Amino acid sequence: MKKLKISDKILQSENLSLVLENVSFSYGKRKILHDINFSLKTNDFTALCGKNGSGKSTLLEIIACLNEKILKSSKIFLQFQNEKIPLYKLDFKERAKIISFMPQNETPAWNFEVFDFILSGRFAQKSSFYTEKDFEKVLEITESLKISNLLEKNIFELSGGEFQKIRLARTLVQDAKFIILDEPLNFLDISFEKEFMMLLKDFSQKNKKGVLFSSHNLNSASYFAEKAVLISEFQQNENRQIFLEGKCSEIFTSEILSSVYGGKISVFYHPISGKPIIE
C-alpha cells in the first residue's frame, strides 16, 4: 500500500483532531481496553488518570501509533475539517510530524552527548541533514527548560531528574501537532514540576499543540489540566470499563473518583481557583 504524506496545509492548521473510535485491546485473554472513544484537539491540555493497571500506558502507546497491529485493525485517524486520514496509511516519519511520544521509562543505549540526544527529536522535520533551524530549535527548547548547562555532558553523566528533563526537551523539539507524555513528572523535583507544566502549557497554547499527559497525582492533574480523562480497570464479569472525559471540575467528584479508584475519596474546592482538591 502506498503511504500518504501529510500536506503543509494540514500541518499548519490550528483545527485538527486525533481520534480513536471503538478501540479495544487485550493481552492474550486479558482485556485491557474496551470500546474506547476519544479525541484530542490542538490546543487541548488533557490529563489521563486512573489506577495502576487500568491501561493508561497501553492507551497512550496506541494513541502514539506504536502498535502496528492495533493501528491497522482500529479506527485511529487524524480529522481535518471533513477529512479523515487513517494513521496506518502514513509512514513512520509522517506520523512523527503528527505525534510526539515520551514513554514512561527509557534506558539510554549509547553514550550520546546531550545536544545530539535532543537533536535526534528533529528527525521527522529534516530532509537529509540537520540544518541551522534544527540546531536553533534545540537551543530554544533547552533554554526554556533551563538545561542549557547540560548540553555538553554525555547522558551517562546525568542524574535521573536531568535525564528526564532532556527526554522532555527531545519530545518538544520534534514539533509535532500532538504531544503524548506518559508520567512526565517522574523523577522531577517539586519546584521544577510546576515550572515545567506551566512551560508545557504555554508552549501548547502558543504553538497550537494538543497535549495529553498521564499522571497518578490527581491534584497535579486538577491544577494543570483543562480537561481530564478517567479510566478504570476493565471489569471482566460486567464486560465494562469506566471511561469519562470532561472538565476536571465535572469528573473529579467524590462519587466518580470513588467509583474509579475504589474506597471513599473526598473532594474539596480551592476557595480562589475553584479547582478540585482530592484527598
Residue pairs with C-beta under 8 A, 6 or more apart in sequence:
1 89
3 89
3 90
3 91
3 94
4 85
4 89
4 90
4 94
5 90
5 94
6 78
6 85
6 90
6 94
6 97
6 98
10 16
10 78
10 80
10 85
11 97
11 177
13 42
13 80
14 42
14 43
14 208
15 41
15 42
15 80
15 81
16 41
16 42
16 78
16 79
16 80
16 177
16 178
16 210
17 39
17 40
17 41
17 42
17 78
17 79
18 39
18 40
18 41
18 63
18 78
18 79
18 98
18 99
18 177
18 178
18 210
19 38
19 39
19 75
19 76
19 77
19 78
19 79
19 84
20 36
20 37
20 38
20 39
20 62
20 63
20 74
20 75
20 76
21 37
21 74
21 75
21 76
21 77
22 35
22 36
22 37
22 74
22 75
23 33
23 35
23 36
23 37
23 38
23 62
23 70
23 74
23 75
23 76
24 31
24 33
24 34
24 35
24 36
24 74
25 31
25 32
25 33
25 55
25 58
25 62
25 67
25 70
26 32
31 234
31 236
32 55
32 58
32 234
33 55
33 58
33 59
33 62
33 234
33 241
34 234
34 239
34 240
34 241
35 241
36 59
36 241
36 243
37 243
38 63
38 229
38 243
38 245
39 79
40 46
40 63
40 178
40 210
40 212
41 210
42 177
42 178
42 208
42 209
42 210
43 204
43 205
43 208
43 209
43 210
44 210
44 211
44 212
44 226
44 227
45 201
45 204
45 205
45 211
45 224
45 225
45 226
45 227
46 210
46 211
46 212
46 213
46 225
46 226
46 227
46 228
46 229
46 245
47 212
47 213
47 214
47 215
47 220
47 221
47 222
47 224
47 225
47 227
47 228
47 229
47 248
48 56
48 59
48 60
48 212
48 213
48 214
48 215
48 228
48 229
48 231
49 56
49 214
49 215
49 216
49 218
49 221
49 228
49 229
49 230
49 231
50 56
50 230
50 231
50 232
50 233
50 260
50 261
51 232
51 233
51 260
51 261
51 262
52 216
53 233
54 231
54 232
54 233
55 231
55 233
55 234
56 182
56 214
56 231
57 103
57 104
57 182
57 214
59 231
60 101
60 180
60 182
60 212
60 214
61 67
61 101
61 103
62 70
62 71
62 74
62 76
63 76
63 99
63 180
63 212
64 99
64 101
64 180
65 71
65 76
65 87
65 88
65 95
65 99
66 101
68 88
70 76
71 87
71 88
72 88
75 86
76 86
76 87
76 88
77 84
77 85
77 86
77 87
78 84
78 85
78 87
78 98
79 85
87 95
87 98
90 98
93 123
93 124
94 124
96 123
96 124
96 174
96 176
97 124
97 125
97 176
97 177
98 176
98 177
98 178
99 176
99 177
99 178
99 180
100 121
100 171
100 172
100 174
100 175
100 176
100 178
100 179
100 180
101 171
101 180
101 181
101 182
102 167
102 168
102 170
102 171
102 179
102 180
102 181
102 182
102 184
103 182
104 182
104 183
104 186
104 214
106 167
108 117
108 155
108 156
108 163
111 154
111 155
111 156
112 120
112 154
112 155
113 151
113 152
113 153
113 154
113 155
114 147
114 150
114 151
114 152
114 153
114 154
114 155
114 158
114 166
115 138
115 151
115 152
117 155
117 166
117 170
118 138
118 141
118 142
118 151
118 166
118 169
118 170
118 173
119 130
119 134
119 135
119 138
119 173
120 170
121 169
121 170
121 171
121 172
121 173
121 174
122 130
122 134
122 137
122 138
122 173
122 174
122 175
123 174
124 174
124 176
125 134
125 174
125 175
126 134
134 173
137 173
137 175
138 151
138 169
138 173
139 148
141 169
141 172
141 173
142 148
142 150
142 151
142 169
144 199
144 203
145 165
145 168
145 169
145 196
145 199
146 195
147 162
147 165
147 166
147 169
150 158
150 162
150 165
150 166
155 163
155 166
158 166
160 187
161 187
161 188
161 189
161 192
163 187
164 184
164 186
164 187
164 188
165 188
165 192
165 196
168 181
168 184
168 196
171 179
171 181
172 179
172 200
172 203
175 207
176 209
177 208
177 209
177 210
178 209
178 210
178 211
178 212
179 200
179 204
179 209
179 210
179 211
179 212
180 212
180 213
181 211
181 212
181 213
181 214
182 213
182 214
183 213
183 214
183 215
183 216
184 196
184 200
184 213
185 193
185 196
185 197
185 215
185 217
185 220
188 196
193 220
197 220
197 224
198 224
200 211
200 213
201 211
201 224
203 209
204 210
204 211
212 229
213 225
215 221
218 252
218 257
218 278
219 277
219 278
221 228
221 248
221 252
222 228
222 248
222 252
222 275
222 276
222 277
222 278
223 275
225 248
226 247
226 248
227 245
227 246
227 247
227 248
228 245
228 246
228 247
228 248
228 251
228 252
229 243
229 244
229 245
230 242
230 243
230 244
230 245
230 251
230 256
230 257
230 260
231 241
231 242
231 243
231 260
232 241
232 242
232 243
232 259
232 260
233 241
234 240
234 241
235 241
242 259
242 260
244 251
244 256
245 251
248 275
248 276
249 274
249 275
249 276
252 267
252 276
252 278
253 267
253 276
254 264
254 265
254 266
254 267
257 265
257 267
257 278
258 264
258 265
265 278
265 279
266 278
266 279
267 276
267 277
267 278
267 279
268 276
268 277
268 279
269 275
269 276
269 277
270 276
270 277
